[in-house]
Amino acid sequence: MQAAGVILSGIPGCGKTKLASVFARSTGLPHRIVHCSDLFFSDHGKSESQLIECFANPTESNKWVLVLEDIDVLAGTQRLDTVEARMLSLLLDCIDTTEAFVVGTTNMLTIVPEEIRRPGRLNTVVDLHLPDAESRAAVLKIMLRNFSKLARADDDILRIAQKAHGFSAADLQSLCMHAFIEHQGDTTADDLVSAVKTISPSALSSFQSKIPHVLFSDIFGMESTISRIRALVLEPIQCSERYREMHVEPPRGALVHGPPGSGKTMLCCAMANELAVNTIWVDASQIRSMVVGESEQAIADLFAQARKSAPCILLFDHIDALAPRRGSSHSSENTGDRIVTSLLVEMDGFSSQTHTLHSALGVFVLAVTSRPHIVDPALLRPGRLDVHIGLGLPTEKQRGEILAGIMARMPAAADVCNSADNICELVERTEGCTGADLENLCREAALSALRKDISSEKVCATPVKTFHSVHLLSIDAIISFGTGEKCDTLMRMPLGMWSKLHRLTWATYFSLMFPVPANYAVPVFMLLFRLLWKNSVAAWGKPFAGEAARAALHRL
């Protein structure tokens, strides 16, 4: 059975309409180009008559070409009393009876019904996109043929194409036009490379593709972790061909886990910026939907778009909210289990219609969580999230590097930046603080200096120490008032833990169902915490009492 036509599918701007018109002219046959959206009218019966007129042979020739742009507009609905349903039925009859070779274009192939794509009709589907740098370089060479400095610079054109990941033909044309207007025609390869950083692919316009510009050089106290990331993630991806020559597949994903404030998201942003490829930021909590089937469809669309924009990084923040352990959901529809299953299928690449052994390798999944024990184990196996990177609380040496790095970027006085004693004292007094706590300490110290004198230009050591000491003195006074004595052990608790304890104390006070005077709420809770501390010392010993008490406090 001979096919009656073909469907050209692809993202907007990939060149579907241009290819269809060039094909129609190259055949030498009479041709007609019709925009399907122009066939609909408010008058009853006029839309059907326009569609019949489109399939009328323009000449006496037996063969001719008909191009239907945006054929998905004629997809119809399930209701039989609508204009779209009548247009779809009429379209199928016209395709079966016409002598024309029909070329349809669409950027939403999933909407086109199976009746149109069955054998004997438009059963051939051609997916258009620019999969590699060589294809983009060929397009750029045509567009830059009138640029005197770039017309014959094949190496420069290839370098630009390698930077323009996921760019469609329309995006490349916009890139050339932007560089030409900005530099008044005197455009060089470096100008185009700089323009690539400011223009994002149109295919990623519906997703959050902009991430904070953070590099490894902006992260302090993680040299060993960064070295491990370079060896386990960056080098296998950047030199993937070398790995495949050794019959070793590069990793497909990585999981970064650690306590809140340890720098997981910042580290992932730095990884994406170091790789310099397209990045889609996904908030896992926004993927879940109350409507049955919408979450699975959102995941499928997300991975489909990432494959079209490959190489691409999918950065899942709070992956534990999207992929918890199966069996933990108590809903009647088992929405959580279906979402996890869809995510596993997409990561394996089996949902792609053109599945090959390397079909999913153009998409790298980067997941972030502070609760790795909640994530489904099937997601953590090799072949999916291969690399696991754990971040803990910074050590004494790392706290010193973090404080020195943060203060170096602040307009700090010499007694802060150059005094090792001040840094060491802060390091000792911030045991158990995360990187976010240390950054907040320096920020609050700067705000304290501005509150005292708005004309202050530098932060000296006194506001930093004062900000730290005010919290300790206030806690000391509370404990003395509640227990009648000081507790030196509690005084050594880190600043970040006291901040959390203070917030938790007042949250407990306001959540009580019976009235409690404000001057008793804080001392009573502090007394309970001291009992918790004594029990921790008795059960775990002094070296582990702090961690046990902190864990119990987090459980509260």
Contacts in CASP RR format, 6 or more apart in sequence:
PFRMAT RR
TARGET T0000
AUTHOR 0000-0000-0000
METHOD contacts of the structure
MODEL  1
MQAAGVILSGIPGCGKTKLASVFARSTGLPHRIVHCSDLFFSDHGKSESQ
LIECFANPTESNKWVLVLEDIDVLAGTQRLDTVEARMLSLLLDCIDTTEA
FVVGTTNMLTIVPEEIRRPGRLNTVVDLHLPDAESRAAVLKIMLRNFSKL
ARADDDILRIAQKAHGFSAADLQSLCMHAFIEHQGDTTADDLVSAVKTIS
PSALSSFQSKIPHVLFSDIFGMESTISRIRALVLEPIQCSERYREMHVEP
PRGALVHGPPGSGKTMLCCAMANELAVNTIWVDASQIRSMVVGESEQAIA
DLFAQARKSAPCILLFDHIDALAPRRGSSHSSENTGDRIVTSLLVEMDGF
SSQTHTLHSALGVFVLAVTSRPHIVDPALLRPGRLDVHIGLGLPTEKQRG
EILAGIMARMPAAADVCNSADNICELVERTEGCTGADLENLCREAALSAL
RKDISSEKVCATPVKTFHSVHLLSIDAIISFGTGEKCDTLMRMPLGMWSK
LHRLTWATYFSLMFPVPANYAVPVFMLLFRLLWKNSVAAWGKPFAGEAAR
AALHRL
1 119 0 8 1.000
1 120 0 8 1.000
2 120 0 8 1.000
3 119 0 8 1.000
3 120 0 8 1.000
3 121 0 8 1.000
3 122 0 8 1.000
3 123 0 8 1.000
3 124 0 8 1.000
4 95 0 8 1.000
4 96 0 8 1.000
4 98 0 8 1.000
4 101 0 8 1.000
4 102 0 8 1.000
4 120 0 8 1.000
4 121 0 8 1.000
4 122 0 8 1.000
5 101 0 8 1.000
5 102 0 8 1.000
5 103 0 8 1.000
5 104 0 8 1.000
5 121 0 8 1.000
5 122 0 8 1.000
5 123 0 8 1.000
5 124 0 8 1.000
6 102 0 8 1.000
6 103 0 8 1.000
6 104 0 8 1.000
6 122 0 8 1.000
6 124 0 8 1.000
6 125 0 8 1.000
6 126 0 8 1.000
7 71 0 8 1.000
7 103 0 8 1.000
7 104 0 8 1.000
7 105 0 8 1.000
7 106 0 8 1.000
7 109 0 8 1.000
7 112 0 8 1.000
7 116 0 8 1.000
7 117 0 8 1.000
7 122 0 8 1.000
7 124 0 8 1.000
7 125 0 8 1.000
7 126 0 8 1.000
8 16 0 8 1.000
8 19 0 8 1.000
8 20 0 8 1.000
8 103 0 8 1.000
8 104 0 8 1.000
8 105 0 8 1.000
8 106 0 8 1.000
8 126 0 8 1.000
8 128 0 8 1.000
9 16 0 8 1.000
9 105 0 8 1.000
9 106 0 8 1.000
9 107 0 8 1.000
9 109 0 8 1.000
9 125 0 8 1.000
9 126 0 8 1.000
9 127 0 8 1.000
9 128 0 8 1.000
10 16 0 8 1.000
10 106 0 8 1.000
10 107 0 8 1.000
10 109 0 8 1.000
10 127 0 8 1.000
10 128 0 8 1.000
10 129 0 8 1.000
10 308 0 8 1.000
11 107 0 8 1.000
11 129 0 8 1.000
11 168 0 8 1.000
11 202 0 8 1.000
11 203 0 8 1.000
11 308 0 8 1.000
12 107 0 8 1.000
12 168 0 8 1.000
12 170 0 8 1.000
12 202 0 8 1.000
12 203 0 8 1.000
13 168 0 8 1.000
13 169 0 8 1.000
13 170 0 8 1.000
13 171 0 8 1.000
13 202 0 8 1.000
14 128 0 8 1.000
14 129 0 8 1.000
14 130 0 8 1.000
14 168 0 8 1.000
14 169 0 8 1.000
14 170 0 8 1.000
15 128 0 8 1.000
15 168 0 8 1.000
15 169 0 8 1.000
15 170 0 8 1.000
16 105 0 8 1.000
16 106 0 8 1.000
16 107 0 8 1.000
16 128 0 8 1.000
17 69 0 8 1.000
17 105 0 8 1.000
18 169 0 8 1.000
19 128 0 8 1.000
20 33 0 8 1.000
20 67 0 8 1.000
20 69 0 8 1.000
20 103 0 8 1.000
20 104 0 8 1.000
20 105 0 8 1.000
21 33 0 8 1.000
21 67 0 8 1.000
23 65 0 8 1.000
23 103 0 8 1.000
24 31 0 8 1.000
24 33 0 8 1.000
24 65 0 8 1.000
24 67 0 8 1.000
24 103 0 8 1.000
25 31 0 8 1.000
27 65 0 8 1.000
29 61 0 8 1.000
29 63 0 8 1.000
29 64 0 8 1.000
29 65 0 8 1.000
29 101 0 8 1.000
30 58 0 8 1.000
30 59 0 8 1.000
30 61 0 8 1.000
30 64 0 8 1.000
30 65 0 8 1.000
31 64 0 8 1.000
31 65 0 8 1.000
31 66 0 8 1.000
31 67 0 8 1.000
32 54 0 8 1.000
32 58 0 8 1.000
32 64 0 8 1.000
32 65 0 8 1.000
32 66 0 8 1.000
32 67 0 8 1.000
33 67 0 8 1.000
33 69 0 8 1.000
34 54 0 8 1.000
34 66 0 8 1.000
34 67 0 8 1.000
34 68 0 8 1.000
34 69 0 8 1.000
35 69 0 8 1.000
35 70 0 8 1.000
36 68 0 8 1.000
36 69 0 8 1.000
36 70 0 8 1.000
36 71 0 8 1.000
36 73 0 8 1.000
36 74 0 8 1.000
37 70 0 8 1.000
37 73 0 8 1.000
39 47 0 8 1.000
39 50 0 8 1.000
39 51 0 8 1.000
39 54 0 8 1.000
39 74 0 8 1.000
39 87 0 8 1.000
40 47 0 8 1.000
40 73 0 8 1.000
40 83 0 8 1.000
40 87 0 8 1.000
41 47 0 8 1.000
41 50 0 8 1.000
47 83 0 8 1.000
47 86 0 8 1.000
47 87 0 8 1.000
48 86 0 8 1.000
48 87 0 8 1.000
48 90 0 8 1.000
51 74 0 8 1.000
51 87 0 8 1.000
51 90 0 8 1.000
51 91 0 8 1.000
51 94 0 8 1.000
52 90 0 8 1.000
52 94 0 8 1.000
54 66 0 8 1.000
54 68 0 8 1.000
55 66 0 8 1.000
55 94 0 8 1.000
55 98 0 8 1.000
55 100 0 8 1.000
57 64 0 8 1.000
57 99 0 8 1.000
57 100 0 8 1.000
58 64 0 8 1.000
62 99 0 8 1.000
63 99 0 8 1.000
63 100 0 8 1.000
63 101 0 8 1.000
64 99 0 8 1.000
64 100 0 8 1.000
64 101 0 8 1.000
65 100 0 8 1.000
65 101 0 8 1.000
65 103 0 8 1.000
66 98 0 8 1.000
66 100 0 8 1.000
66 101 0 8 1.000
66 102 0 8 1.000
66 103 0 8 1.000
67 102 0 8 1.000
67 103 0 8 1.000
67 104 0 8 1.000
67 105 0 8 1.000
68 74 0 8 1.000
68 102 0 8 1.000
68 103 0 8 1.000
68 104 0 8 1.000
68 105 0 8 1.000
69 104 0 8 1.000
69 105 0 8 1.000
70 105 0 8 1.000
70 106 0 8 1.000
70 107 0 8 1.000
71 104 0 8 1.000
71 105 0 8 1.000
71 106 0 8 1.000
71 112 0 8 1.000
71 116 0 8 1.000
71 122 0 8 1.000
72 106 0 8 1.000
72 107 0 8 1.000
72 108 0 8 1.000
72 109 0 8 1.000
72 111 0 8 1.000
72 112 0 8 1.000
74 84 0 8 1.000
74 87 0 8 1.000
74 88 0 8 1.000
74 91 0 8 1.000
75 84 0 8 1.000
75 88 0 8 1.000
75 111 0 8 1.000
75 112 0 8 1.000
75 113 0 8 1.000
76 82 0 8 1.000
76 84 0 8 1.000
76 85 0 8 1.000
76 87 0 8 1.000
76 88 0 8 1.000
76 113 0 8 1.000
77 84 0 8 1.000
77 85 0 8 1.000
78 85 0 8 1.000
79 85 0 8 1.000
88 113 0 8 1.000
88 115 0 8 1.000
91 116 0 8 1.000
92 115 0 8 1.000
92 116 0 8 1.000
92 121 0 8 1.000
95 102 0 8 1.000
95 116 0 8 1.000
95 121 0 8 1.000
95 122 0 8 1.000
96 121 0 8 1.000
102 122 0 8 1.000
104 122 0 8 1.000
106 112 0 8 1.000
109 125 0 8 1.000
109 127 0 8 1.000
115 121 0 8 1.000
116 122 0 8 1.000
117 123 0 8 1.000
117 125 0 8 1.000
127 354 0 8 1.000
129 168 0 8 1.000
129 308 0 8 1.000
130 136 0 8 1.000
130 139 0 8 1.000
130 166 0 8 1.000
130 167 0 8 1.000
130 168 0 8 1.000
130 169 0 8 1.000
131 310 0 8 1.000
133 158 0 8 1.000
133 161 0 8 1.000
133 162 0 8 1.000
134 158 0 8 1.000
134 161 0 8 1.000
136 161 0 8 1.000
136 164 0 8 1.000
136 167 0 8 1.000
136 172 0 8 1.000
137 154 0 8 1.000
137 157 0 8 1.000
137 158 0 8 1.000
137 160 0 8 1.000
137 161 0 8 1.000
139 169 0 8 1.000
139 172 0 8 1.000
140 157 0 8 1.000
140 160 0 8 1.000
140 161 0 8 1.000
140 172 0 8 1.000
140 176 0 8 1.000
141 154 0 8 1.000
141 157 0 8 1.000
143 172 0 8 1.000
143 173 0 8 1.000
143 176 0 8 1.000
144 150 0 8 1.000
144 151 0 8 1.000
144 157 0 8 1.000
144 176 0 8 1.000
145 151 0 8 1.000
147 176 0 8 1.000
147 180 0 8 1.000
147 185 0 8 1.000
147 187 0 8 1.000
149 186 0 8 1.000
149 187 0 8 1.000
149 188 0 8 1.000
149 189 0 8 1.000
150 156 0 8 1.000
150 157 0 8 1.000
150 187 0 8 1.000
150 188 0 8 1.000
150 189 0 8 1.000
150 192 0 8 1.000
153 189 0 8 1.000
156 189 0 8 1.000
157 189 0 8 1.000
159 189 0 8 1.000
159 193 0 8 1.000
160 189 0 8 1.000
160 192 0 8 1.000
160 193 0 8 1.000
160 196 0 8 1.000
163 193 0 8 1.000
163 196 0 8 1.000
163 276 0 8 1.000
164 171 0 8 1.000
164 172 0 8 1.000
164 175 0 8 1.000
164 196 0 8 1.000
165 201 0 8 1.000
165 277 0 8 1.000
165 278 0 8 1.000
165 309 0 8 1.000
165 310 0 8 1.000
165 311 0 8 1.000
165 312 0 8 1.000
166 201 0 8 1.000
166 203 0 8 1.000
166 204 0 8 1.000
166 278 0 8 1.000
166 308 0 8 1.000
166 309 0 8 1.000
166 310 0 8 1.000
166 312 0 8 1.000
167 175 0 8 1.000
167 196 0 8 1.000
167 201 0 8 1.000
168 201 0 8 1.000
168 202 0 8 1.000
168 203 0 8 1.000
170 202 0 8 1.000
171 199 0 8 1.000
171 201 0 8 1.000
171 202 0 8 1.000
174 199 0 8 1.000
175 192 0 8 1.000
175 195 0 8 1.000
175 196 0 8 1.000
175 199 0 8 1.000
176 187 0 8 1.000
176 192 0 8 1.000
178 195 0 8 1.000
178 198 0 8 1.000
178 199 0 8 1.000
179 187 0 8 1.000
179 191 0 8 1.000
179 192 0 8 1.000
179 195 0 8 1.000
180 187 0 8 1.000
182 191 0 8 1.000
182 195 0 8 1.000
183 191 0 8 1.000
200 209 0 8 1.000
200 210 0 8 1.000
201 209 0 8 1.000
201 278 0 8 1.000
201 309 0 8 1.000
203 305 0 8 1.000
203 308 0 8 1.000
203 309 0 8 1.000
204 278 0 8 1.000
204 280 0 8 1.000
204 305 0 8 1.000
204 309 0 8 1.000
206 305 0 8 1.000
207 280 0 8 1.000
207 281 0 8 1.000
207 282 0 8 1.000
207 302 0 8 1.000
207 305 0 8 1.000
208 280 0 8 1.000
208 281 0 8 1.000
208 282 0 8 1.000
208 283 0 8 1.000
209 278 0 8 1.000
209 279 0 8 1.000
209 280 0 8 1.000
209 281 0 8 1.000
210 281 0 8 1.000
211 269 0 8 1.000
211 272 0 8 1.000
211 273 0 8 1.000
211 279 0 8 1.000
211 281 0 8 1.000
211 315 0 8 1.000
212 266 0 8 1.000
212 269 0 8 1.000
213 273 0 8 1.000
214 266 0 8 1.000
214 269 0 8 1.000
214 270 0 8 1.000
214 273 0 8 1.000
215 270 0 8 1.000
215 273 0 8 1.000
215 274 0 8 1.000
216 226 0 8 1.000
216 270 0 8 1.000
216 274 0 8 1.000
218 270 0 8 1.000
219 226 0 8 1.000
219 263 0 8 1.000
219 266 0 8 1.000
219 267 0 8 1.000
219 270 0 8 1.000
220 398 0 8 1.000
220 401 0 8 1.000
220 402 0 8 1.000
220 404 0 8 1.000
220 405 0 8 1.000
220 406 0 8 1.000
221 394 0 8 1.000
221 397 0 8 1.000
221 398 0 8 1.000
221 400 0 8 1.000
221 401 0 8 1.000
221 402 0 8 1.000
222 267 0 8 1.000
222 391 0 8 1.000
222 398 0 8 1.000
225 267 0 8 1.000
225 389 0 8 1.000
225 390 0 8 1.000
225 391 0 8 1.000
226 267 0 8 1.000
228 389 0 8 1.000
229 267 0 8 1.000
229 271 0 8 1.000
229 389 0 8 1.000
232 251 0 8 1.000
232 254 0 8 1.000
232 387 0 8 1.000
232 389 0 8 1.000
233 251 0 8 1.000
233 253 0 8 1.000
233 254 0 8 1.000
233 271 0 8 1.000
233 387 0 8 1.000
234 271 0 8 1.000
234 274 0 8 1.000
234 275 0 8 1.000
236 243 0 8 1.000
236 250 0 8 1.000
236 251 0 8 1.000
237 250 0 8 1.000
237 251 0 8 1.000
237 275 0 8 1.000
237 311 0 8 1.000
237 364 0 8 1.000
238 275 0 8 1.000
240 250 0 8 1.000
240 361 0 8 1.000
243 249 0 8 1.000
243 250 0 8 1.000
244 250 0 8 1.000
249 361 0 8 1.000
249 383 0 8 1.000
250 361 0 8 1.000
251 364 0 8 1.000
251 383 0 8 1.000
251 386 0 8 1.000
251 387 0 8 1.000
252 347 0 8 1.000
252 360 0 8 1.000
252 361 0 8 1.000
252 363 0 8 1.000
252 364 0 8 1.000
252 365 0 8 1.000
252 383 0 8 1.000
252 384 0 8 1.000
252 385 0 8 1.000
252 386 0 8 1.000
253 364 0 8 1.000
253 365 0 8 1.000
253 366 0 8 1.000
253 367 0 8 1.000
253 383 0 8 1.000
253 384 0 8 1.000
253 385 0 8 1.000
253 386 0 8 1.000
253 387 0 8 1.000
254 271 0 8 1.000
254 364 0 8 1.000
254 365 0 8 1.000
254 366 0 8 1.000
254 367 0 8 1.000
254 385 0 8 1.000
254 386 0 8 1.000
254 387 0 8 1.000
254 388 0 8 1.000
254 389 0 8 1.000
255 319 0 8 1.000
255 367 0 8 1.000
255 368 0 8 1.000
255 369 0 8 1.000
255 372 0 8 1.000
255 375 0 8 1.000
255 380 0 8 1.000
255 385 0 8 1.000
255 387 0 8 1.000
255 388 0 8 1.000
255 389 0 8 1.000
256 264 0 8 1.000
256 267 0 8 1.000
256 268 0 8 1.000
256 366 0 8 1.000
256 367 0 8 1.000
256 368 0 8 1.000
256 369 0 8 1.000
256 389 0 8 1.000
256 390 0 8 1.000
256 391 0 8 1.000
257 264 0 8 1.000
257 368 0 8 1.000
257 369 0 8 1.000
257 370 0 8 1.000
257 371 0 8 1.000
257 372 0 8 1.000
257 388 0 8 1.000
257 389 0 8 1.000
257 390 0 8 1.000
257 391 0 8 1.000
258 264 0 8 1.000
258 369 0 8 1.000
258 370 0 8 1.000
258 372 0 8 1.000
258 390 0 8 1.000
258 391 0 8 1.000
258 392 0 8 1.000
259 370 0 8 1.000
259 391 0 8 1.000
259 392 0 8 1.000
259 393 0 8 1.000
259 434 0 8 1.000
260 370 0 8 1.000
260 434 0 8 1.000
260 436 0 8 1.000
261 434 0 8 1.000
261 435 0 8 1.000
261 436 0 8 1.000
261 437 0 8 1.000
262 391 0 8 1.000
262 392 0 8 1.000
262 393 0 8 1.000
262 394 0 8 1.000
262 434 0 8 1.000
262 435 0 8 1.000
262 436 0 8 1.000
263 391 0 8 1.000
263 434 0 8 1.000
263 435 0 8 1.000
263 436 0 8 1.000
264 368 0 8 1.000
264 369 0 8 1.000
264 370 0 8 1.000
264 391 0 8 1.000
265 317 0 8 1.000
265 368 0 8 1.000
267 389 0 8 1.000
267 391 0 8 1.000
268 315 0 8 1.000
268 366 0 8 1.000
268 368 0 8 1.000
269 315 0 8 1.000
271 313 0 8 1.000
271 366 0 8 1.000
272 279 0 8 1.000
272 313 0 8 1.000
272 315 0 8 1.000
272 366 0 8 1.000
275 311 0 8 1.000
275 313 0 8 1.000
275 364 0 8 1.000
277 311 0 8 1.000
277 312 0 8 1.000
277 313 0 8 1.000
278 306 0 8 1.000
278 309 0 8 1.000
278 310 0 8 1.000
278 311 0 8 1.000
278 312 0 8 1.000
278 313 0 8 1.000
279 312 0 8 1.000
279 313 0 8 1.000
279 315 0 8 1.000
280 302 0 8 1.000
280 305 0 8 1.000
280 306 0 8 1.000
280 309 0 8 1.000
280 312 0 8 1.000
280 313 0 8 1.000
280 314 0 8 1.000
280 315 0 8 1.000
281 315 0 8 1.000
281 317 0 8 1.000
282 302 0 8 1.000
282 314 0 8 1.000
282 315 0 8 1.000
282 316 0 8 1.000
282 317 0 8 1.000
283 317 0 8 1.000
283 318 0 8 1.000
284 316 0 8 1.000
284 317 0 8 1.000
284 318 0 8 1.000
284 319 0 8 1.000
284 320 0 8 1.000
284 321 0 8 1.000
284 322 0 8 1.000
284 323 0 8 1.000
285 318 0 8 1.000
285 321 0 8 1.000
285 322 0 8 1.000
287 295 0 8 1.000
287 298 0 8 1.000
287 299 0 8 1.000
287 302 0 8 1.000
287 322 0 8 1.000
287 339 0 8 1.000
288 295 0 8 1.000
288 321 0 8 1.000
288 322 0 8 1.000
288 335 0 8 1.000
288 336 0 8 1.000
288 339 0 8 1.000
289 295 0 8 1.000
289 298 0 8 1.000
292 333 0 8 1.000
292 335 0 8 1.000
293 338 0 8 1.000
295 335 0 8 1.000
295 336 0 8 1.000
295 338 0 8 1.000
295 339 0 8 1.000
295 342 0 8 1.000
296 338 0 8 1.000
296 339 0 8 1.000
296 342 0 8 1.000
299 339 0 8 1.000
299 342 0 8 1.000
299 343 0 8 1.000
299 346 0 8 1.000
300 342 0 8 1.000
300 346 0 8 1.000
300 351 0 8 1.000
302 314 0 8 1.000
302 346 0 8 1.000
303 314 0 8 1.000
303 346 0 8 1.000
303 347 0 8 1.000
303 349 0 8 1.000
303 351 0 8 1.000
303 363 0 8 1.000
306 312 0 8 1.000
306 314 0 8 1.000
306 363 0 8 1.000
307 352 0 8 1.000
307 359 0 8 1.000
307 360 0 8 1.000
307 362 0 8 1.000
307 363 0 8 1.000
310 362 0 8 1.000
310 363 0 8 1.000
311 362 0 8 1.000
311 363 0 8 1.000
311 364 0 8 1.000
312 362 0 8 1.000
312 363 0 8 1.000
312 364 0 8 1.000
313 363 0 8 1.000
313 364 0 8 1.000
313 365 0 8 1.000
313 366 0 8 1.000
314 363 0 8 1.000
314 364 0 8 1.000
314 365 0 8 1.000
314 366 0 8 1.000
315 366 0 8 1.000
315 368 0 8 1.000
316 322 0 8 1.000
316 365 0 8 1.000
316 366 0 8 1.000
316 367 0 8 1.000
316 368 0 8 1.000
317 368 0 8 1.000
318 368 0 8 1.000
318 369 0 8 1.000
319 367 0 8 1.000
319 368 0 8 1.000
319 369 0 8 1.000
319 375 0 8 1.000
319 379 0 8 1.000
320 369 0 8 1.000
320 370 0 8 1.000
320 371 0 8 1.000
320 372 0 8 1.000
320 374 0 8 1.000
320 375 0 8 1.000
322 339 0 8 1.000
322 343 0 8 1.000
323 339 0 8 1.000
323 340 0 8 1.000
323 343 0 8 1.000
323 375 0 8 1.000
323 376 0 8 1.000
323 379 0 8 1.000
324 336 0 8 1.000
324 340 0 8 1.000
324 374 0 8 1.000
324 375 0 8 1.000
324 376 0 8 1.000
325 374 0 8 1.000
325 375 0 8 1.000
325 376 0 8 1.000
325 377 0 8 1.000
326 336 0 8 1.000
326 337 0 8 1.000
326 340 0 8 1.000
326 341 0 8 1.000
326 376 0 8 1.000
326 378 0 8 1.000
327 334 0 8 1.000
327 337 0 8 1.000
329 335 0 8 1.000
329 336 0 8 1.000
329 337 0 8 1.000
340 376 0 8 1.000
340 378 0 8 1.000
340 379 0 8 1.000
343 379 0 8 1.000
344 378 0 8 1.000
344 379 0 8 1.000
344 384 0 8 1.000
345 351 0 8 1.000
347 360 0 8 1.000
347 365 0 8 1.000
347 379 0 8 1.000
347 384 0 8 1.000
348 360 0 8 1.000
348 384 0 8 1.000
349 355 0 8 1.000
349 359 0 8 1.000
349 360 0 8 1.000
352 359 0 8 1.000
352 360 0 8 1.000
365 384 0 8 1.000
365 385 0 8 1.000
367 375 0 8 1.000
367 379 0 8 1.000
367 385 0 8 1.000
369 375 0 8 1.000
372 380 0 8 1.000
372 388 0 8 1.000
378 384 0 8 1.000
379 385 0 8 1.000
380 388 0 8 1.000
393 432 0 8 1.000
393 433 0 8 1.000
393 434 0 8 1.000
394 402 0 8 1.000
394 432 0 8 1.000
394 433 0 8 1.000
394 434 0 8 1.000
394 435 0 8 1.000
394 438 0 8 1.000
396 427 0 8 1.000
396 428 0 8 1.000
396 431 0 8 1.000
399 426 0 8 1.000
399 427 0 8 1.000
399 430 0 8 1.000
399 431 0 8 1.000
399 433 0 8 1.000
399 438 0 8 1.000
400 423 0 8 1.000
400 426 0 8 1.000
400 427 0 8 1.000
402 435 0 8 1.000
402 438 0 8 1.000
402 439 0 8 1.000
403 423 0 8 1.000
403 426 0 8 1.000
403 427 0 8 1.000
403 430 0 8 1.000
403 438 0 8 1.000
403 442 0 8 1.000
404 417 0 8 1.000
404 423 0 8 1.000
406 438 0 8 1.000
406 439 0 8 1.000
406 442 0 8 1.000
407 416 0 8 1.000
407 417 0 8 1.000
407 442 0 8 1.000
407 459 0 8 1.000
408 417 0 8 1.000
410 442 0 8 1.000
410 446 0 8 1.000
410 459 0 8 1.000
411 457 0 8 1.000
411 458 0 8 1.000
411 459 0 8 1.000
412 458 0 8 1.000
412 459 0 8 1.000
412 460 0 8 1.000
413 458 0 8 1.000
413 459 0 8 1.000
413 460 0 8 1.000
413 461 0 8 1.000
415 422 0 8 1.000
415 460 0 8 1.000
415 461 0 8 1.000
416 422 0 8 1.000
416 459 0 8 1.000
416 460 0 8 1.000
416 461 0 8 1.000
416 464 0 8 1.000
419 461 0 8 1.000
422 461 0 8 1.000
422 464 0 8 1.000
422 465 0 8 1.000
425 465 0 8 1.000
426 441 0 8 1.000
426 464 0 8 1.000
426 465 0 8 1.000
426 468 0 8 1.000
429 468 0 8 1.000
429 495 0 8 1.000
430 437 0 8 1.000
430 438 0 8 1.000
430 441 0 8 1.000
430 468 0 8 1.000
430 494 0 8 1.000
430 495 0 8 1.000
431 492 0 8 1.000
431 494 0 8 1.000
432 494 0 8 1.000
432 496 0 8 1.000
432 497 0 8 1.000
433 441 0 8 1.000
433 494 0 8 1.000
433 495 0 8 1.000
433 496 0 8 1.000
434 496 0 8 1.000
437 494 0 8 1.000
437 495 0 8 1.000
437 496 0 8 1.000
437 499 0 8 1.000
441 464 0 8 1.000
441 467 0 8 1.000
441 468 0 8 1.000
441 495 0 8 1.000
442 459 0 8 1.000
442 464 0 8 1.000
444 467 0 8 1.000
445 459 0 8 1.000
445 463 0 8 1.000
445 464 0 8 1.000
445 466 0 8 1.000
445 467 0 8 1.000
446 459 0 8 1.000
446 463 0 8 1.000
448 463 0 8 1.000
448 466 0 8 1.000
448 467 0 8 1.000
449 456 0 8 1.000
449 458 0 8 1.000
449 459 0 8 1.000
449 460 0 8 1.000
449 463 0 8 1.000
450 456 0 8 1.000
452 463 0 8 1.000
468 495 0 8 1.000
471 495 0 8 1.000
471 498 0 8 1.000
471 499 0 8 1.000
472 491 0 8 1.000
472 495 0 8 1.000
472 498 0 8 1.000
475 490 0 8 1.000
475 491 0 8 1.000
475 493 0 8 1.000
475 498 0 8 1.000
475 502 0 8 1.000
476 486 0 8 1.000
476 491 0 8 1.000
478 522 0 8 1.000
478 523 0 8 1.000
478 526 0 8 1.000
479 485 0 8 1.000
479 486 0 8 1.000
479 487 0 8 1.000
479 490 0 8 1.000
479 526 0 8 1.000
479 530 0 8 1.000
480 486 0 8 1.000
481 523 0 8 1.000
482 523 0 8 1.000
482 524 0 8 1.000
482 526 0 8 1.000
482 527 0 8 1.000
483 523 0 8 1.000
483 526 0 8 1.000
483 527 0 8 1.000
483 530 0 8 1.000
487 530 0 8 1.000
487 533 0 8 1.000
489 533 0 8 1.000
489 545 0 8 1.000
490 529 0 8 1.000
490 530 0 8 1.000
490 533 0 8 1.000
493 501 0 8 1.000
493 546 0 8 1.000
497 550 0 8 1.000
497 553 0 8 1.000
500 553 0 8 1.000
501 529 0 8 1.000
501 553 0 8 1.000
504 525 0 8 1.000
504 553 0 8 1.000
504 556 0 8 1.000
505 521 0 8 1.000
505 522 0 8 1.000
505 525 0 8 1.000
505 526 0 8 1.000
506 521 0 8 1.000
506 522 0 8 1.000
508 521 0 8 1.000
508 525 0 8 1.000
509 516 0 8 1.000
509 518 0 8 1.000
509 521 0 8 1.000
509 522 0 8 1.000
509 525 0 8 1.000
512 521 0 8 1.000
516 524 0 8 1.000
529 549 0 8 1.000
529 553 0 8 1.000
532 549 0 8 1.000
532 552 0 8 1.000
532 553 0 8 1.000
533 545 0 8 1.000
533 546 0 8 1.000
533 549 0 8 1.000
536 544 0 8 1.000
536 545 0 8 1.000
536 546 0 8 1.000
536 548 0 8 1.000
536 549 0 8 1.000
536 552 0 8 1.000
537 545 0 8 1.000
539 548 0 8 1.000
540 547 0 8 1.000
540 548 0 8 1.000
END
